């Protein structure tokens, strides 16, 4: 059997929630077209209420779509729902585990639900890979939040799905656990598993993801390779350390300047209209002595804010 080009493919996907309790009907997803390349680490970003969770719930079979088509690993979720769900593992944002089971029992039960024969189960290997071997026979209720998060990743992988969906997997975990988790995820991806990631840690998405889609108010406002997406903003900044501390931003003509808390002056400019030499000339004209300087390129947060939060009615992207 030929492998599909896309791990997930959505065309014209619509989800509308019916009116209730005096509220009108709400469209959570509005004609979403999205294709996740097989073998990629794909970022799905957007502010709270943008439609990310609705999209994931449709993939997982927890929410019924209103219109459109969705395929997971080439399997239409309407025509082959069981096969489609078997092709993905989902790690939800909320911690959900039976606290009266041990991690080993949890994985065994999960494998049984997916019909994995006992001889084909990888319980001990998953526990070891996620650093839970020494807690294999402890009750889940005794695990820390980070350990429970790792257990949920293991549960999502018991049936060896070719697609793994991670919904805010590192929310509320410490830096060391985040590094361990991403090392494991990168290892899975190297073995061919397609990873779909939602995260509010934009630097995380920028570092890990090959392709990023940004969803806002139920629509895909961008979907491009990460490097190309970062080029959407044609602004750069010259960061100047003045010889003498500044008490206010000097007149910089048409350039925008801002004093940073460390005393440096950040001057932004559009690369299509000016260059670094133009910035330095206007700074010298303003009487600012230059002790040191550097330049900064836009990052994913700049792109994210320009595409989503510029709308004053949009949700706050800093909230989960």
Secondary structure, DSSP 8 states (H G I E B T S, - for coil): ----SEEEEEEEEEEEE--BTTB--EEEEEEEEEEEETT-EEEEE--TTSSHHHHHHHHTTSS--SEEEEEETTEETTTSHHHHHHTEEEE-SS----TTSBHHHHHHHHHHHTT--GGG--HHHHHHHTT-GGGTTSBGGGS-HHHHHHHHHHHHTTT--SEEEEESTTTT--HHHHHHHHHHHHHHHHTT-EEEEE-S-HHHHHHH-SEEEEEETTEEEEEEEHHHHHTT--EEEEEEEESS--SS----TTSEEEE-TTS-EEEEEETTT--HHHHHHHHHHTT--EEEEEEEE--HHHHHIIIIITSTTS--TT--
